[in-house]
């Protein structure tokens, strides 16, 4: 029992030695943040209590229930999401493996030794049972730094999944809005085909009666062919976009359900962006990059610890006896305790090179972090400008479309009063349909920029 107490005392002392960690402690690098995002709308409400756009749940940002259902399905079944979740499990296992290096390695053993020879036919049989321990004292913090790095890698992997989620939500929404535009394009193109077909018939009759040239017929037929080509193009775009969304959902290619029309999609006219300084905490890619920097910083400590001696303790405690009746009695117990110090003397410069490599990788990670943060500010600025300008452009196209619609209405009134021909009615209708195509495209551009702004601000990953 005295030996056991000595053994426990030595082990406890070794554990208390785990107090220092070589290598630099992590400190977040200085990043210059703008006072205000470039491109913030001048009519943006200056209410400090307004909830930032990125803090809104994606279910609040997208209010089309069909789109919501598609996003929910994708978050469950999308293979990129499943792969990202698998990587998190792998990173968790690495943390467990790395952390285990900080603990003693304990193993048990047992055996029976038969001794027989020509001179001792009835030699003794020795039964033995014991526990052995091997413990590397983490005096320099090598394994604690390694665990610190593994945990940072785990967090980086988790933020990586959040990046996948925000990208997936963005891709689903953008593809869905594009699909609704192609639906409008198909509808308007089919109506255009009907109007162009009537124009061809009227010009053919006029040419037959000698009231117009054959070039008028050819020109009308050319417009009809263009409208028919637009129908084919819209049908192709619809099928390909449905296939794209299906793949994002983890399905085989197939049809996609529709909800609100593009022009009916609710969205904010002005977006509360929040403070630029908050973007470093809100963007998952920025946080992922920072955790990779934390891991690289910890690896410097791991590399530096290689310069110092490695202290290891070994111990055994057990019993050995030729009789089971005295197996656990005092005289039968055996124990041993030993220590070892291993100091590297010459490694051909490998230790120094590994240390320099760790520092270089750490410095690269810091530069990558700063670049990621800078790109994030640029993404927000570009998305703000894109959304605000797309909204203004859509409003102008909307005014233009309203003018074409009124022109077509007046042409109908004039035709009903016998003032003009039906050809003028068809031409103004054709112009109106073409303007509607442009308006659908403008709506799609506005909604896509809306989604991109939400992603740029770091929205879509919060639980």
Order of alpha helices (4+ residues) and beta strands (2+ residues): alpha-alpha-alpha-alpha-beta-beta-alpha-alpha-alpha-alpha-beta-beta-alpha-alpha
